[in-house]
Amino acid sequence: MNLIAIRRRIWRPIYAKTQPIIKSFRRWRISKFSQSETEAEQSERFRVLGLDWRESRKGVENLLGKDLDIFSHRSEHYELLFGISKRDKPKKILEIGTATGEFSVFLATIFPDAKVHTIDLSRLDNRFWNATSDLVTTNDWAVSKTDLEERDARLSSFSNIEFRELNSLALTFQESEKYDLIWVDGDHTYPVVSVDIANALRLLEVGGTLVADDIYEVAQRRRESGNQESYETLVQFQKAGFIHFNLVLKRLFPEPYYNRRSQKFIAVATRKNN
Ligand SMILES: C[S@@+](CC[C@H](N)C(=O)[O-])C[C@H]1O[C@@H](n2cnc3c(N)ncnc32)[C@H](O)[C@@H]1O
């Protein structure tokens, strides 16, 4: 018997006994989740930022309809940016990570007077269309020609969107143009995400807003899309007096492995005068 077979023999009965316990613990944890309390918490987090969550939710639903698919990509970044569109009037916006372009189009719609610059990796890059480069080991994630044609058509139907195939790391050397609002949503893993945040802060006007996706406050055992380093990077910039930041909840329902400690956030930072 080889090593793998021996391991399987040992682990299978242990796994069979522990799985039901783990599952019922997970069910118990989810049963403690309260939708109304979570919405109240989100409203308060928005209020601290001078935003109205209920109005933002209504605004997003008017534009896109209700989101009934709990696995959809649509998260609270839609409500957050909608809320910001009611508070601020940015002239120039940068999105790091275009993907399908749906969110770029959303930004161009809610900020009709702004120029939206959006960048993504080259279509030939094997990490293209994925936010977690360290999880890409096969070509399973391959994007079809139709996906790309749809994305390009979507982006070109808005005259206030400018798309470039550009690795965000190139921002370090190529860019000096300033923005009023930057949405950091490219590679969510370390170190790229920390470089993206640092570059975004360099390119942000004083008083401008940086929004960064998939922030965890605590170390995660399960590594999904996002990590603790984004949070720690923001904390260091805050300590150095460059920014002040707050967090809003990323989703208002329990994700598959829900646990208050593994709650994901979206960060909103204001660039201070220094
Ligand atoms: C989560 S998706 C972006 C989703 C989109 N911003 C939205 O709000 O729906 C992440 C995107 O970042 C892109 N990306 C990953 N690393 C990047 C890098 N170094 N530079 C630019 N884009 C990158 C991926 O190709 C992918 O399309």
The ligand as a Gaussian input file, in Angstrom:
#p B3LYP/6-31G(d) Opt

LIG

0 1
 C      -11.991000      41.123000      -9.072000
 S      -11.624000      41.445000     -10.733000
 C      -12.129000      43.109000     -10.951000
 C      -13.599000      43.294000     -10.869000
 C      -14.129000      44.677000     -11.173000
 N      -13.259000      45.764000     -10.763000
 C      -15.473000      44.846000     -10.486000
 O      -15.594000      45.721000      -9.614000
 O      -16.386000      44.100000     -10.823000
 C       -9.890000      41.553000     -10.710000
 C       -9.270000      41.950000     -12.044000
 O       -7.965000      42.440000     -11.776000
 C       -7.112000      42.063000     -12.817000
 N       -5.722000      42.103000     -12.357000
 C       -5.065000      41.185000     -11.590000
 N       -3.795000      41.572000     -11.410000
 C       -3.655000      42.761000     -12.056000
 C       -2.560000      43.650000     -12.248000
 N       -1.364000      43.400000     -11.721000
 N       -2.773000      44.771000     -12.986000
 C       -3.977000      45.060000     -13.525000
 N       -5.054000      44.234000     -13.383000
 C       -4.884000      43.115000     -12.657000
 C       -7.574000      40.666000     -13.192000
 O       -7.165000      40.351000     -14.525000
 C       -9.087000      40.786000     -13.017000
 O       -9.725000      41.054000     -14.241000

